[in-house]
Amino acid sequence: MKRLEPSPARRRQLWRDALEELRTEWPAPYPVRVQRRQLRDSWGTCQLLEKPKRFVITIDPRAQFSFQLMILAHEWAHALDWESTQEHGTDHGDTWGLWQARAYRAISSD
């Protein structure tokens, strides 16, 4: 059976709820701004900007909404694991995997 996308109003509410849950339950070491805009080479990115110090997560809105939520959890985990990534030089190490699982569980629907 094909799963239907939520209505635009429901997607907006789910998106706000996911961001609130991540910011409350799994706050990053610096503020996080999340934007949705088309990307060329990926579905999502996470960058640390220096002045003022903050993370910017960008997610391509062309992805199906449920996939956008998965990308959000993936990129949020990068923000949470930023220091370890810099120290060990790996983007998707063990600690990143733990953060990704926690972020995904925080925003997944029951």
ZILIN-V615929 format. One line per field, one symbol per residue. phi: phi as a letter, one per 40 degrees, with the letter a starting at -180 (. if undefined). psi: psi as a letter, one per 20 degrees, with the letter a starting at -180 (. if undefined). A space follows every 10 residues. Layout:
BEGIN
phi->???
psi->???
END
This chain:
BEGIN
phi->.ccccccdcc cdcccccccc cccccbcccb dbbbbbacbc bacaabbbcc bccacbbbbc cccddccdcc cdcccccccc bdcccccbgb cbcccdcccc ccccccbccc
psi->pppqqqrggh ggghgggggg gghghmprir qpppqoqpqg jriqqpqoqg oqpqqopppp iiqqghhhhg gggghhhggh jgghghgikp hlaghghggg gggghhiqq.
END
